[in-house]
Amino acid sequence: MTLEHGAFLYRDVDEFLAVTVPFLKSGLEQGQAVIAVAREPNLAALRDVLASDAPPIDYFDSADFYRHPVHTLRDYQNVVKQSAPRTVCALAEPVWDGWDERQTLEWIRYESLINVVFQDSGASALCPYDSATLPPRVVAEARRTHPWLLTSGQRCPSDEYVDPVVFGSGCDRGLRFDRPRDADYLPIDGDDLHKLRTFVGERAGKHGLAKQRAQNLVTAANEVAANALQHGTPPIGLWVWQDGADLVCEIGDNGFWRPGPSPLTGFIPPDSALQRGFGLWTVRLLVDLMELRAGWDGTFVRLRSR
């Protein structure tokens, strides 16, 4: 069973309801597990119109559900697993306001990743985009991350759709890895990472990270450094600096990744802790943003927490 993943471009609440209500009712009629994740006032409007429908629909506010791309991938994955053997019918309206440029790019990449993570789930997913208020770039990217579009009442394949691996490669090429010259530096020259954990923890405290978020950053940095010690090429180092509200932690080594990492590396939820990519998937869950660059000058993993 293959995933049905489309973008719906709407301009007001009435147009939103005209498409989403039949979509959700169709899921109920087909015996699917139906979930509606929408922004207000759309969510309240859906509840009012569909209040009498049974079996019930699970409703979630997008503002709560869309806080972190990898967490959201994990949450939808849990919905699919817990609903089995039924397939899932999901109305999934992302949140696009309040993100900086890096975060916006991660959410755009997230929409592309859906096509890989859930490709064999048999789920039906409709992602509404408010074309009247969203930035033109976000609406344009919807055409590149969804295999089909629904606009003006017409469904059609998206001629601009891009394969997720190709799309992810484009995202990676746009990453900038500038590092300030005054970044705090710690060489990593042994298997005992106690000094690294103390180094990161002290700077997280000075930056004002909450206790749990500071501990998460320490754990993520430790995981990346341990991976570099096992697979990388010395010298291996750690840099920490402040970038606005973010505390940035970067681990790098001189190793050349052969073959190079896939643009999907660390984004696909592993089936178990033994599966390749589990470490980087875990790291992505621990921090606000993880970026990876591998080239002839080495491999660098950058962690951001705020």
Disulfide bonds with the S-S distance in Angstrom:
none
